[in-house]
Amino acid sequence: MHRSNIYDERFSRDIRNPKYARKYIQELLENQDDPLSVDEVLRLIANKMGMTEFAEFVGERVQNINKFIKGERNLKRETLDKFLRPFGLETVLSVKVLDVER
């Protein structure tokens, strides 16, 4: 099993709880000082869980997770949702009104 140097056994167990995962992920995404992107959050989780455990948890091949972690693979929205679904989350596309007079 491939584990990064930031592998955390307790985190790997706790993050499987959707309630804990949602809170953890939302805090990282909404951090006032240094918010992370969804991709950055998923990479962090994959490293802390261990690549193999993360791949099994989200239902993806380890090779694809490895490419994603290394930044060699950008995720489509469908894949982001596949990775987020086990944590009880999904992406939402929204449109906002700009303050531009025309």
MMTF fields as JSON, N, C-alpha, C and O atoms, coordinates in Angstrom:
{
  "mmtfVersion": "1.0.0",
  "mmtfProducer": "UNKNOWN",
  "numBonds": 407,
  "numAtoms": 408,
  "numGroups": 102,
  "numChains": 1,
  "numModels": 1,
  "chainsPerModel": [1],
  "groupsPerChain": [102],
  "chainIdList": ["A"],
  "bondAtomList": [4, 2, 8, 6, 12, 10, 16, 14, 20, 18, 24, 22, 28, 26, 32, 30, 36, 34, 40, 38, 44, 42, 48, 46, 52, 50, 56, 54, 60, 58, 64, 62, 68, 66, 72, 70, 76, 74, 80, 78, 84, 82, 88, 86, 92, 90, 96, 94, 100, 98, 104, 102, 108, 106, 112, 110, 116, 114, 120, 118, 124, 122, 128, 126, 132, 130, 136, 134, 140, 138, 144, 142, 148, 146, 152, 150, 156, 154, 160, 158, 164, 162, 168, 166, 172, 170, 176, 174, 180, 178, 184, 182, 188, 186, 192, 190, 196, 194, 200, 198, 204, 202, 208, 206, 212, 210, 216, 214, 220, 218, 224, 222, 228, 226, 232, 230, 236, 234, 240, 238, 244, 242, 248, 246, 252, 250, 256, 254, 260, 258, 264, 262, 268, 266, 272, 270, 276, 274, 280, 278, 284, 282, 288, 286, 292, 290, 296, 294, 300, 298, 304, 302, 308, 306, 312, 310, 316, 314, 320, 318, 324, 322, 328, 326, 332, 330, 336, 334, 340, 338, 344, 342, 348, 346, 352, 350, 356, 354, 360, 358, 364, 362, 368, 366, 372, 370, 376, 374, 380, 378, 384, 382, 388, 386, 392, 390, 396, 394, 400, 398, 404, 402],
  "bondOrderList": [1, 1, 1, 1, 1, 1, 1, 1, 1, 1, 1, 1, 1, 1, 1, 1, 1, 1, 1, 1, 1, 1, 1, 1, 1, 1, 1, 1, 1, 1, 1, 1, 1, 1, 1, 1, 1, 1, 1, 1, 1, 1, 1, 1, 1, 1, 1, 1, 1, 1, 1, 1, 1, 1, 1, 1, 1, 1, 1, 1, 1, 1, 1, 1, 1, 1, 1, 1, 1, 1, 1, 1, 1, 1, 1, 1, 1, 1, 1, 1, 1, 1, 1, 1, 1, 1, 1, 1, 1, 1, 1, 1, 1, 1, 1, 1, 1, 1, 1, 1, 1],
  "groupList": [{"groupName": "MET", "atomNameList": ["N", "CA", "C", "O"], "elementList": ["N", "C", "C", "O"], "formalChargeList": [0, 0, 0, 0], "bondAtomList": [1, 0, 2, 1, 3, 2], "bondOrderList": [1, 1, 2], "singleLetterCode": "M", "chemCompType": "L-PEPTIDE LINKING"}, {"groupName": "HIS", "atomNameList": ["N", "CA", "C", "O"], "elementList": ["N", "C", "C", "O"], "formalChargeList": [0, 0, 0, 0], "bondAtomList": [1, 0, 2, 1, 3, 2], "bondOrderList": [1, 1, 2], "singleLetterCode": "H", "chemCompType": "L-PEPTIDE LINKING"}, {"groupName": "ARG", "atomNameList": ["N", "CA", "C", "O"], "elementList": ["N", "C", "C", "O"], "formalChargeList": [0, 0, 0, 0], "bondAtomList": [1, 0, 2, 1, 3, 2], "bondOrderList": [1, 1, 2], "singleLetterCode": "R", "chemCompType": "L-PEPTIDE LINKING"}, {"groupName": "SER", "atomNameList": ["N", "CA", "C", "O"], "elementList": ["N", "C", "C", "O"], "formalChargeList": [0, 0, 0, 0], "bondAtomList": [1, 0, 2, 1, 3, 2], "bondOrderList": [1, 1, 2], "singleLetterCode": "S", "chemCompType": "L-PEPTIDE LINKING"}, {"groupName": "ASN", "atomNameList": ["N", "CA", "C", "O"], "elementList": ["N", "C", "C", "O"], "formalChargeList": [0, 0, 0, 0], "bondAtomList": [1, 0, 2, 1, 3, 2], "bondOrderList": [1, 1, 2], "singleLetterCode": "N", "chemCompType": "L-PEPTIDE LINKING"}, {"groupName": "ILE", "atomNameList": ["N", "CA", "C", "O"], "elementList": ["N", "C", "C", "O"], "formalChargeList": [0, 0, 0, 0], "bondAtomList": [1, 0, 2, 1, 3, 2], "bondOrderList": [1, 1, 2], "singleLetterCode": "I", "chemCompType": "L-PEPTIDE LINKING"}, {"groupName": "TYR", "atomNameList": ["N", "CA", "C", "O"], "elementList": ["N", "C", "C", "O"], "formalChargeList": [0, 0, 0, 0], "bondAtomList": [1, 0, 2, 1, 3, 2], "bondOrderList": [1, 1, 2], "singleLetterCode": "Y", "chemCompType": "L-PEPTIDE LINKING"}, {"groupName": "ASP", "atomNameList": ["N", "CA", "C", "O"], "elementList": ["N", "C", "C", "O"], "formalChargeList": [0, 0, 0, 0], "bondAtomList": [1, 0, 2, 1, 3, 2], "bondOrderList": [1, 1, 2], "singleLetterCode": "D", "chemCompType": "L-PEPTIDE LINKING"}, {"groupName": "GLU", "atomNameList": ["N", "CA", "C", "O"], "elementList": ["N", "C", "C", "O"], "formalChargeList": [0, 0, 0, 0], "bondAtomList": [1, 0, 2, 1, 3, 2], "bondOrderList": [1, 1, 2], "singleLetterCode": "E", "chemCompType": "L-PEPTIDE LINKING"}, {"groupName": "PHE", "atomNameList": ["N", "CA", "C", "O"], "elementList": ["N", "C", "C", "O"], "formalChargeList": [0, 0, 0, 0], "bondAtomList": [1, 0, 2, 1, 3, 2], "bondOrderList": [1, 1, 2], "singleLetterCode": "F", "chemCompType": "L-PEPTIDE LINKING"}, {"groupName": "PRO", "atomNameList": ["N", "CA", "C", "O"], "elementList": ["N", "C", "C", "O"], "formalChargeList": [0, 0, 0, 0], "bondAtomList": [1, 0, 2, 1, 3, 2], "bondOrderList": [1, 1, 2], "singleLetterCode": "P", "chemCompType": "L-PEPTIDE LINKING"}, {"groupName": "LYS", "atomNameList": ["N", "CA", "C", "O"], "elementList": ["N", "C", "C", "O"], "formalChargeList": [0, 0, 0, 0], "bondAtomList": [1, 0, 2, 1, 3, 2], "bondOrderList": [1, 1, 2], "singleLetterCode": "K", "chemCompType": "L-PEPTIDE LINKING"}, {"groupName": "ALA", "atomNameList": ["N", "CA", "C", "O"], "elementList": ["N", "C", "C", "O"], "formalChargeList": [0, 0, 0, 0], "bondAtomList": [1, 0, 2, 1, 3, 2], "bondOrderList": [1, 1, 2], "singleLetterCode": "A", "chemCompType": "L-PEPTIDE LINKING"}, {"groupName": "GLN", "atomNameList": ["N", "CA", "C", "O"], "elementList": ["N", "C", "C", "O"], "formalChargeList": [0, 0, 0, 0], "bondAtomList": [1, 0, 2, 1, 3, 2], "bondOrderList": [1, 1, 2], "singleLetterCode": "Q", "chemCompType": "L-PEPTIDE LINKING"}, {"groupName": "LEU", "atomNameList": ["N", "CA", "C", "O"], "elementList": ["N", "C", "C", "O"], "formalChargeList": [0, 0, 0, 0], "bondAtomList": [1, 0, 2, 1, 3, 2], "bondOrderList": [1, 1, 2], "singleLetterCode": "L", "chemCompType": "L-PEPTIDE LINKING"}, {"groupName": "VAL", "atomNameList": ["N", "CA", "C", "O"], "elementList": ["N", "C", "C", "O"], "formalChargeList": [0, 0, 0, 0], "bondAtomList": [1, 0, 2, 1, 3, 2], "bondOrderList": [1, 1, 2], "singleLetterCode": "V", "chemCompType": "L-PEPTIDE LINKING"}, {"groupName": "GLY", "atomNameList": ["N", "CA", "C", "O"], "elementList": ["N", "C", "C", "O"], "formalChargeList": [0, 0, 0, 0], "bondAtomList": [1, 0, 2, 1, 3, 2], "bondOrderList": [1, 1, 2], "singleLetterCode": "G", "chemCompType": "PEPTIDE LINKING"}, {"groupName": "THR", "atomNameList": ["N", "CA", "C", "O"], "elementList": ["N", "C", "C", "O"], "formalChargeList": [0, 0, 0, 0], "bondAtomList": [1, 0, 2, 1, 3, 2], "bondOrderList": [1, 1, 2], "singleLetterCode": "T", "chemCompType": "L-PEPTIDE LINKING"}],
  "groupTypeList": [0, 1, 2, 3, 4, 5, 6, 7, 8, 2, 9, 3, 2, 7, 5, 2, 4, 10, 11, 6, 12, 2, 11, 6, 5, 13, 8, 14, 14, 8, 4, 13, 7, 7, 10, 14, 3, 15, 7, 8, 15, 14, 2, 14, 5, 12, 4, 11, 0, 16, 0, 17, 8, 9, 12, 8, 9, 15, 16, 8, 2, 15, 13, 4, 5, 4, 11, 9, 5, 11, 16, 8, 2, 4, 14, 11, 2, 8, 17, 14, 7, 11, 9, 14, 2, 10, 9, 16, 14, 8, 17, 15, 14, 3, 15, 11, 15, 14, 7, 15, 8, 2],
  "groupIdList": [1, 2, 3, 4, 5, 6, 7, 8, 9, 10, 11, 12, 13, 14, 15, 16, 17, 18, 19, 20, 21, 22, 23, 24, 25, 26, 27, 28, 29, 30, 31, 32, 33, 34, 35, 36, 37, 38, 39, 40, 41, 42, 43, 44, 45, 46, 47, 48, 49, 50, 51, 52, 53, 54, 55, 56, 57, 58, 59, 60, 61, 62, 63, 64, 65, 66, 67, 68, 69, 70, 71, 72, 73, 74, 75, 76, 77, 78, 79, 80, 81, 82, 83, 84, 85, 86, 87, 88, 89, 90, 91, 92, 93, 94, 95, 96, 97, 98, 99, 100, 101, 102],
  "secStructList": [7, 7, 7, 7, 6, 6, 7, 7, 2, 2, 2, 2, 2, 2, 6, 6, 1, 2, 2, 2, 2, 2, 2, 2, 2, 2, 2, 2, 2, 6, 7, 1, 1, 1, 7, 7, 7, 2, 2, 2, 2, 2, 2, 2, 2, 2, 2, 2, 2, 7, 2, 2, 2, 2, 2, 2, 2, 2, 6, 7, 7, 2, 2, 2, 2, 2, 2, 2, 2, 6, 6, 1, 7, 7, 7, 7, 2, 2, 2, 2, 2, 2, 2, 2, 4, 4, 4, 6, 7, 7, 7, 7, 7, 7, 7, 7, 7, 7, 7, 7, 7, 7],
  "xCoordList": [0.843, 0.0, 0.891, 1.775, 0.652, 1.454, 0.917, -0.254, 1.771, 1.377, 2.387, 3.597, 1.866, 2.749, 3.34, 2.979, 4.254, 4.882, 3.936, 4.271, 2.75, 1.782, 0.619, -0.413, 0.785, -0.255, -0.615, 0.265, -1.894, -2.393, -3.471, -4.573, -3.148, -4.061, -5.392, -6.453, -5.341, -6.581, -7.429, -8.642, -6.785, -7.495, -8.143, -9.295, -7.412, -7.924, -9.201, -10.11, -9.273, -10.466, -11.579, -12.728, -11.238, -12.242, -12.879, -14.077, -12.095, -12.592, -13.641, -14.367, -13.725, -14.744, -16.141, -17.136, -16.212, -17.486, -17.958, -17.322, -19.067, -19.506, -19.703, -19.388, -20.207, -20.418, -19.073, -18.937, -18.095, -16.757, -16.144, -15.562, -16.273, -15.678, -16.243, -15.492, -17.558, -18.182, -17.666, -17.337, -17.596, -17.103, -15.641, -15.28, -14.817, -13.391, -13.206, -12.451, -13.89, -13.748, -14.266, -13.613, -15.41, -15.956, -15.036, -14.886, -14.424, -13.497, -12.308, -11.86, -11.8, -10.672, -11.085, -10.333, -12.269, -12.743, -13.093, -12.918, -13.583, -14.076, -13.125, -13.507, -11.917, -10.944, -10.725, -10.377, -10.931, -10.816, -9.406, -9.245, -8.392, -7.016, -6.415, -5.682, -6.721, -6.089, -7.01, -6.737, -8.104, -9.013, -8.346, -7.56, -8.672, -8.148, -9.19, -10.387, -8.738, -9.659, -10.125, -9.542, -11.161, -11.648, -10.545, -10.343, -9.83, -8.726, -7.67, -7.192, -7.309, -6.294, -6.767, -5.986, -8.025, -8.579, -8.525, -8.116, -8.935, -8.923, -7.503, -7.277, -6.552, -5.15, -4.655, -3.979, -4.993, -4.598, -5.196, -4.499, -6.481, -7.144, -6.51, -6.254, -6.255, -5.655, -4.283, -3.94, -3.503, -2.185, -2.3, -1.552, -3.237, -3.382, -4.021, -3.728, -4.894, -5.531, -4.597, -4.641, -3.768, -2.985, -3.619, -4.838, -2.823, -3.318, -4.2, -5.263, -3.787, -4.557, -5.882, -6.916, -5.862, -7.101, -8.062, -9.265, -7.528, -8.367, -8.97, -10.163, -8.151, -8.629, -9.76, -10.778, -9.585, -10.636, -11.894, -13.009, -11.713, -12.841, -13.693, -14.921, -13.032, -13.78, -14.08, -14.788, -13.551, -13.834, -13.07, -13.636, -11.792, -10.955, -9.667, -9.243, -9.052, -7.773, -6.66, -6.629, -5.754, -4.629, -3.795, -3.332, -3.599, -2.801, -3.416, -2.695, -4.74, -5.401, -5.287, -5.126, -5.371, -5.211, -3.789, -3.582, -2.814, -1.413, -1.202, -0.539, -1.753, -1.627, -2.305, -1.779, -3.461, -4.174, -3.351, -3.213, -2.806, -2.017, -0.794, -0.429, -0.166, 1.027, 0.686, 1.587, -0.596, -1.002, -0.936, -1.005, -0.804, -0.731, -2.112, -2.24, -3.139, -4.504, -5.442, -5.497, -6.177, -7.217, -8.533, -8.808, -9.337, -10.584, -11.743, -11.897, -12.554, -13.813, -14.79, -14.574, -15.859, -16.857, -17.422, -17.645, -17.655, -18.197, -17.246, -17.68, -15.944, -14.951, -14.854, -14.719, -14.923, -14.95, -16.113, -15.957, -17.284, -18.443, -18.234, -18.653, -17.598, -17.313, -16.415, -16.61, -15.43, -14.513, -15.189, -14.853, -16.124, -16.783, -17.953, -18.264, -18.597, -19.813, -19.62, -20.499, -18.522, -18.366, -18.297, -18.521, -17.982, -17.933, -19.27, -19.395, -20.274, -21.586, -21.664, -22.464, -20.832, -20.78, -20.847, -20.578, -21.206, -21.133, -20.923, -21.177, -20.466, -20.246, -21.577, -22.544, -21.601, -22.769, -22.272, -21.347, -22.887, -22.565, -23.551, -24.76, -23.046, -23.945, -23.501, -22.37, -24.411, -24.148, -24.478, -25.487, -23.639, -23.932, -24.004, -23.405, -24.731, -24.9, -23.691, -23.276, -23.139, -22.013, -22.537, -23.615, -21.805, -22.171, -21.674, -20.811, -22.214, -21.81, -23.072, -24.017, -23.073, -24.229, -24.04, -22.96, -25.087, -25.018, -26.25, -26.403],
  "yCoordList": [-1.17, 0.0, 1.236, 1.373, 2.148, 3.36, 4.413, 4.788, 4.879, 5.92, 7.045, 6.82, 8.26, 9.425, 9.662, 9.002, 10.615, 10.935, 11.683, 11.911, 12.073, 12.721, 11.78, 12.224, 10.483, 9.49, 9.587, 9.703, 9.542, 9.662, 8.593, 8.707, 7.568, 6.435, 6.856, 6.422, 7.686, 8.122, 8.944, 8.752, 9.859, 10.656, 9.75, 9.961, 8.748, 7.816, 7.138, 6.892, 6.841, 6.23, 7.272, 7.015, 8.439, 9.472, 10.054, 10.336, 10.236, 10.897, 10.049, 10.557, 8.788, 7.91, 8.19, 7.723, 8.953, 9.357, 10.595, 11.646, 10.491, 11.623, 12.927, 13.999, 12.857, 14.08, 14.756, 15.969, 13.979, 14.511, 15.037, 16.122, 14.273, 14.646, 15.961, 16.832, 16.106, 17.341, 18.551, 19.574, 18.44, 19.557, 19.871, 21.032, 18.847, 19.017, 19.681, 20.645, 19.167, 19.669, 21.105, 21.954, 21.384, 22.739, 23.74, 24.863, 23.357, 24.256, 24.598, 25.744, 23.626, 23.887, 24.749, 25.627, 24.506, 25.277, 26.714, 27.621, 26.927, 28.24, 28.984, 30.006, 28.508, 29.146, 30.597, 30.86, 31.525, 32.953, 33.353, 34.189, 32.767, 33.164, 32.483, 33.108, 31.215, 30.463, 29.338, 28.166, 29.689, 28.627, 27.747, 28.223, 26.468, 25.525, 25.27, 25.441, 24.863, 24.441, 23.022, 22.345, 22.579, 21.21, 20.22, 19.241, 20.464, 19.579, 19.499, 18.415, 20.651, 20.672, 19.898, 19.176, 20.046, 19.324, 17.816, 17.053, 17.393, 15.958, 15.402, 14.277, 16.167, 15.715, 15.565, 14.591, 16.527, 16.457, 15.222, 14.494, 14.99, 13.823, 12.529, 11.614, 12.447, 11.237, 10.965, 9.815, 12.014, 11.836, 11.415, 10.553, 12.02, 11.691, 10.319, 9.643, 9.909, 8.578, 7.48, 6.359, 7.797, 6.796, 6.592, 6.456, 6.57, 6.526, 5.31, 5.44, 4.156, 2.927, 2.96, 2.61, 3.377, 3.457, 4.473, 4.225, 5.616, 6.631, 6.083, 6.255, 5.426, 4.866, 3.868, 3.902, 2.995, 2.019, 2.714, 2.325, 3.734, 4.439, 5.159, 5.155, 5.78, 6.535, 5.712, 6.181, 4.485, 3.615, 3.98, 3.995, 4.273, 4.676, 3.869, 3.39, 3.724, 2.997, 3.809, 5.035, 3.11, 3.756, 4.576, 5.663, 4.071, 4.789, 6.156, 7.143, 6.217, 7.497, 8.446, 9.654, 7.901, 8.727, 9.264, 10.433, 8.435, 8.859, 10.011, 10.992, 9.905, 10.98, 12.254, 13.35, 12.118, 13.271, 13.954, 15.178, 13.177, 13.747, 14.482, 15.538, 13.933, 14.557, 15.759, 16.455, 16.009, 17.125, 16.813, 17.723, 15.539, 15.12, 14.873, 14.63, 14.934, 14.666, 15.686, 15.825, 16.395, 17.297, 16.547, 15.752, 16.805, 16.067, 16.785, 17.999, 16.024, 16.531, 16.617, 16.027, 17.355, 17.518, 16.171, 15.962, 15.258, 13.941, 13.175, 12.476, 13.313, 12.621, 13.273, 12.581, 14.608, 15.287, 14.774, 14.488, 14.66, 14.156, 12.715, 12.348, 11.911, 10.519, 10.483, 9.658, 11.386, 11.448, 12.032, 11.647, 12.946, 13.605, 12.812, 12.932, 12.01, 11.294, 10.449, 10.478, 9.703, 8.915, 9.773, 9.279, 11.067, 11.98, 12.697, 13.553, 12.334, 12.95, 14.326, 15.162, 14.569, 15.863, 15.702, 14.625, 16.778, 16.83, 18.277, 19.196, 18.476, 19.824, 20.439, 19.733, 21.761, 22.506, 23.618, 24.355, 23.726, 24.797, 25.923, 25.695, 27.134, 28.261, 29.451, 29.513, 30.376, 31.613, 32.76, 32.723, 33.772, 34.926, 36.167, 36.22, 37.149, 38.399, 39.291, 39.477, 39.834, 40.762, 42.175, 42.507, 42.985, 44.388, 45.214, 46.079, 44.947, 45.658, 46.215, 45.479, 47.519, 48.133, 48.104, 48.407, 47.739, 47.707, 48.304, 48.379],
  "zCoordList": [0.0, 0.0, 0.0, 0.846, -0.965, -1.048, -0.089, -0.155, 0.792, 1.738, 1.673, 1.631, 1.667, 1.621, 2.997, 3.971, 3.058, 4.341, 5.27, 6.433, 4.776, 5.66, 5.993, 6.495, 5.715, 6.032, 7.501, 8.354, 7.799, 9.164, 9.363, 8.826, 10.127, 10.31, 10.935, 10.486, 11.952, 12.594, 11.614, 11.527, 10.881, 9.89, 8.853, 8.475, 8.396, 7.391, 7.871, 7.078, 9.134, 9.715, 9.876, 9.517, 10.413, 10.702, 9.441, 9.433, 8.378, 7.167, 6.452, 5.597, 6.786, 6.191, 6.735, 6.178, 7.822, 8.395, 7.632, 7.72, 6.882, 6.056, 6.835, 6.318, 8.043, 8.833, 9.133, 8.969, 9.566, 9.83, 8.535, 8.517, 7.46, 6.176, 5.659, 5.222, 5.707, 5.219, 5.984, 5.383, 7.296, 8.112, 7.775, 7.585, 7.702, 7.4, 6.034, 5.906, 5.025, 3.662, 3.571, 2.964, 4.155, 4.115, 4.795, 4.315, 5.894, 6.58, 5.688, 5.668, 4.96, 4.065, 2.879, 2.456, 2.345, 1.193, 1.561, 0.748, 2.773, 3.186, 4.112, 4.682, 4.275, 5.15, 4.713, 3.562, 5.634, 5.312, 4.882, 3.992, 5.502, 5.225, 4.008, 3.241, 3.83, 2.747, 2.27, 2.528, 1.572, 1.112, 0.058, -0.761, 0.093, -0.885, -1.961, -1.727, -3.131, -4.182, -3.872, -3.025, -4.547, -4.353, -4.702, -3.985, -5.796, -6.178, -5.082, -4.751, -4.52, -3.456, -2.228, -1.61, -1.88, -0.727, -0.977, -0.102, -2.162, -2.475, -2.493, -2.047, -2.999, -2.972, -1.535, -1.202, -0.695, 0.71, 1.376, 2.082, 1.15, 1.737, 1.223, 2.005, -0.081, -0.654, -0.042, 0.229, 0.174, 0.793, 2.249, 2.711, 2.974, 4.393, 4.608, 5.595, 3.684, 3.781, 3.314, 3.82, 2.366, 1.66, 0.295, 0.192, -0.73, -2.098, -2.355, -2.962, -1.913, -2.151, -1.419, -1.987, -0.167, 0.603, -0.012, -0.093, -0.444, -1.076, -2.365, -2.617, -3.181, -4.449, -4.208, -4.898, -3.246, -2.925, -2.412, -2.759, -1.59, -0.986, -2.03, -1.946, -3.021, -4.038, -5.282, -6.173, -5.359, -6.497, -7.754, -8.846, -7.606, -8.74, -8.715, -7.663, -9.872, -9.955, -9.304, -9.403, -8.642, -7.956, -8.937, -8.592, -10.151, -11.143, -11.442, -11.584, -11.539, -11.808, -10.616, -10.791, -9.419, -8.215, -8.165, -7.841, -8.48, -8.482, -9.461, -9.123, -10.662, -11.659, -11.165, -11.357, -10.533, -9.999, -8.909, -8.912, -7.984, -6.884, -7.417, -6.901, -8.438, -9.031, -9.907, -10.377, -10.131, -10.977, -12.456, -13.282, -12.807, -14.203, -14.791, -15.991, -13.963, -14.413, -13.786, -12.564, -14.63, -14.149, -14.153, -15.052, -13.147, -13.006, -13.674, -13.541, -14.391, -14.924, -13.764, -12.706, -13.976, -12.916, -12.469, -11.277, -13.408, -13.063, -12.147, -11.231, -12.404, -11.577, -10.206, -9.197, -10.161, -8.863, -8.022, -6.835, -8.653, -7.933, -7.47, -6.373, -8.294, -7.919, -6.679, -5.788, -6.632, -5.497, -4.256, -3.136, -4.434, -3.31, -2.737, -1.552, -3.565, -3.157, -1.885, -1.023, -1.725, -0.493, 0.768, 1.873, 0.598, 1.735, 1.942, 2.817, 1.121, 1.234, 0.598, 1.019, -0.421, -1.092, -2.604, -3.137, -3.286, -4.741, -5.156, -4.377, -6.365, -6.873, -7.299, -7.585, -7.332, -7.782, -8.699, -8.357, -9.841, -10.771, -10.532, -10.493, -10.372, -10.144, -10.984, -11.466, -11.14, -11.871, -10.938, -10.234, -10.93, -10.102, -10.976, -12.05, -10.512, -11.232, -10.981, -9.837, -12.035, -11.916, -11.738, -12.232, -11.057, -10.871, -12.055, -11.901, -13.211, -14.427, -15.069, -15.353, -15.293, -15.945, -17.445, -17.954, -18.143, -19.619, -20.177, -21.396]
}
